[in-house]
Amino acid sequence: QVQLVESGGGLVQAGGSLRLSCAASGRAASTYGMGWFRRAPGKEREFVAAITWSGGNTYYADSVKGRFTISRDSAKATVYLQMNSLKPEDTAVYYCAARPLGVVVTTDSSQYDYWGQGTQVTVSS
């Protein structure tokens, strides 16, 4: 069992930055592959970024590529999402997720076994 707790959301103006954190606890949490997803009002949940357990491989949605960076600190069992050049269309609830045997990245939400409670990100124009 893995528990995930996100933090770092908030209100920011367009062009600004935020850093989200996802603290994982539980057995072998540091060996899990991690992902960030988001759900905007009235829309389906969508993939944002993913990272392997080692941190050696990352993958991004086209909509955030070049603006967002996913990273992890295995010693702290924490994953980060650095979000720069934020746009109003980035407004959503952001969720982190974990999957066992995370040696490859995946955008498929059904492959993730554990989810955090979400943190709201609001970007004003």
C-alpha positions as a Python dict, from the first residue, in 0.01 Angstrom:
ca = {
    (1, 'Q'): (0, 0, 0),
    (2, 'V'): (128, 345, -94),
    (3, 'Q'): (-9, 676, 28),
    (4, 'L'): (35, 992, -178),
    (5, 'V'): (-8, 1349, -58),
    (6, 'E'): (14, 1641, -301),
    (7, 'S'): (91, 1999, -208),
    (8, 'G'): (196, 2324, -372),
    (9, 'G'): (-115, 2419, -564),
    (10, 'G'): (-257, 2769, -560),
    (11, 'L'): (-353, 3076, -757),
    (12, 'V'): (-101, 3229, -995),
    (13, 'Q'): (-110, 3476, -1281),
    (14, 'A'): (-50, 3369, -1638),
    (15, 'G'): (321, 3341, -1705),
    (16, 'G'): (395, 3253, -1346),
    (17, 'S'): (534, 2937, -1189),
    (18, 'L'): (435, 2681, -929),
    (19, 'R'): (600, 2367, -798),
    (20, 'L'): (385, 2074, -697),
    (21, 'S'): (511, 1808, -459),
    (22, 'C'): (389, 1455, -405),
    (23, 'A'): (511, 1279, -94),
    (24, 'A'): (487, 901, -103),
    (25, 'S'): (482, 673, 197),
    (26, 'G'): (447, 303, 234),
    (27, 'R'): (631, -10, 142),
    (28, 'A'): (877, 29, -144),
    (29, 'A'): (732, 367, -240),
    (30, 'S'): (1062, 481, -384),
    (31, 'T'): (1055, 196, -637),
    (32, 'Y'): (730, 303, -798),
    (33, 'G'): (693, 482, -1127),
    (34, 'M'): (514, 813, -1081),
    (35, 'G'): (286, 1028, -1290),
    (36, 'W'): (100, 1355, -1278),
    (37, 'F'): (-249, 1389, -1421),
    (38, 'R'): (-497, 1673, -1419),
    (39, 'R'): (-870, 1729, -1451),
    (40, 'A'): (-1001, 2063, -1568),
    (41, 'P'): (-1363, 2166, -1504),
    (42, 'G'): (-1595, 1984, -1741),
    (43, 'K'): (-1315, 1778, -1895),
    (44, 'E'): (-1178, 1429, -1867),
    (45, 'R'): (-870, 1355, -1663),
    (46, 'E'): (-558, 1384, -1877),
    (47, 'F'): (-197, 1281, -1854),
    (48, 'V'): (60, 1549, -1778),
    (49, 'A'): (398, 1388, -1705),
    (50, 'A'): (557, 1064, -1586),
    (51, 'I'): (890, 946, -1449),
    (52, 'T'): (1042, 604, -1390),
    (53, 'W'): (1139, 482, -1046),
    (54, 'S'): (1504, 560, -1115),
    (55, 'G'): (1429, 905, -1256),
    (56, 'G'): (1617, 809, -1570),
    (57, 'N'): (1323, 844, -1805),
    (58, 'T'): (1054, 1108, -1826),
    (59, 'Y'): (767, 1178, -2063),
    (60, 'Y'): (539, 1476, -2110),
    (61, 'A'): (211, 1562, -2273),
    (62, 'D'): (261, 1784, -2577),
    (63, 'S'): (61, 2059, -2409),
    (64, 'V'): (318, 2100, -2129),
    (65, 'K'): (642, 1999, -2299),
    (66, 'G'): (907, 2264, -2253),
    (67, 'R'): (716, 2431, -1970),
    (68, 'F'): (680, 2158, -1705),
    (69, 'T'): (951, 1941, -1552),
    (70, 'I'): (896, 1624, -1350),
    (71, 'S'): (1165, 1508, -1111),
    (72, 'R'): (1203, 1292, -803),
    (73, 'D'): (1407, 1275, -487),
    (74, 'S'): (1418, 907, -399),
    (75, 'A'): (1575, 972, -59),
    (76, 'K'): (1270, 1178, 31),
    (77, 'A'): (1028, 958, -166),
    (78, 'T'): (894, 1276, -323),
    (79, 'V'): (808, 1365, -681),
    (80, 'Y'): (792, 1721, -807),
    (81, 'L'): (625, 1896, -1095),
    (82, 'Q'): (784, 2230, -1174),
    (83, 'M'): (539, 2433, -1380),
    (84, 'N'): (665, 2742, -1562),
    (85, 'S'): (502, 2979, -1810),
    (86, 'L'): (162, 2882, -1679),
    (87, 'K'): (-144, 2945, -1893),
    (88, 'P'): (-511, 2977, -1798),
    (89, 'E'): (-573, 2646, -1972),
    (90, 'D'): (-346, 2479, -1716),
    (91, 'T'): (-615, 2543, -1453),
    (92, 'A'): (-716, 2205, -1309),
    (93, 'V'): (-695, 1975, -1012),
    (94, 'Y'): (-359, 1801, -1033),
    (95, 'Y'): (-318, 1444, -911),
    (96, 'C'): (-8, 1237, -860),
    (97, 'A'): (-22, 863, -911),
    (98, 'A'): (203, 565, -850),
    (99, 'R'): (250, 236, -1025),
    (100, 'P'): (461, -64, -922),
    (101, 'L'): (741, -193, -1139),
    (102, 'G'): (787, 154, -1274),
    (103, 'V'): (1075, 82, -1512),
    (104, 'V'): (897, 241, -1808),
    (105, 'V'): (685, 552, -1830),
    (106, 'T'): (320, 525, -1921),
    (107, 'T'): (46, 776, -1996),
    (108, 'D'): (-231, 522, -1926),
    (109, 'S'): (-406, 614, -1601),
    (110, 'S'): (-537, 259, -1560),
    (111, 'Q'): (-179, 143, -1508),
    (112, 'Y'): (-148, 346, -1188),
    (113, 'D'): (-259, 176, -867),
    (114, 'Y'): (-243, 462, -619),
    (115, 'W'): (-367, 820, -636),
    (116, 'G'): (-337, 1130, -424),
    (117, 'Q'): (-627, 1352, -323),
    (118, 'G'): (-540, 1626, -571),
    (119, 'T'): (-430, 1987, -544),
    (120, 'Q'): (-597, 2281, -717),
    (121, 'V'): (-400, 2495, -960),
    (122, 'T'): (-570, 2810, -1085),
    (123, 'V'): (-407, 3034, -1345),
    (124, 'S'): (-563, 3376, -1394),
    (125, 'S'): (-537, 3570, -1719),
}
